[in-house]
Amino acid sequence: MQLLNYIHRTLDYALALVKLVQNREVGWQTLNRKTGKYEREQQPILKKLKLLLLFNPLTEWIDRTHLFRLWIHEKTVTSGKSWEALSHPCKC
């Protein structure tokens, strides 16, 4: 019974989502200045997918860890150069 209830809820959600997409009721509500009515903004699907790809927690985490590793690498390289300068003061 529980499994059927879960499948029913999932299908209901999917069909409601399909109906919203068909009626173009996805996107933020914005005010149309000419008519004064609220309408859903409409963006191309490729733009929405690109924004979803760029601004999701996984991409931000990957970017943050990459920048952190780059910062550690640069810090290590500069400290190595300063250590080399201290250990060999004369470049003979």
CORTA-V900647 format. One record per residue. RES is the residue in one letter. OMEGA is omega as a letter, one per 20 degrees, with the letter a starting at -180 (999 if undefined). Layout:
RES_OMEGA ; RES_OMEGA
//
This chain:
M_a ; Q_r ; L_r ; L_r ; N_r ; Y_r ; I_r ; H_r ; R_a ; T_r ; L_r ; D_r ; Y_a ; A_r ; L_r ; A_r ; L_r ; V_r ; K_r ; L_a ; V_r ; Q_r ; N_a ; R_r ; E_r ; V_a ; G_a ; W_r ; Q_r ; T_a ; L_r ; N_a ; R_a ; K_a ; T_a ; G_a ; K_r ; Y_r ; E_r ; R_r ; E_a ; Q_r ; Q_r ; P_a ; I_r ; L_r ; K_r ; K_r ; L_r ; K_r ; L_r ; L_r ; L_a ; L_a ; F_r ; N_a ; P_a ; L_r ; T_r ; E_r ; W_r ; I_a ; D_a ; R_a ; T_r ; H_r ; L_r ; F_r ; R_r ; L_r ; W_r ; I_r ; H_r ; E_r ; K_r ; T_r ; V_a ; T_r ; S_r ; G_r ; K_r ; S_r ; W_r ; E_r ; A_r ; L_a ; S_r ; H_a ; P_a ; C_r ; K_a ; C_999
//
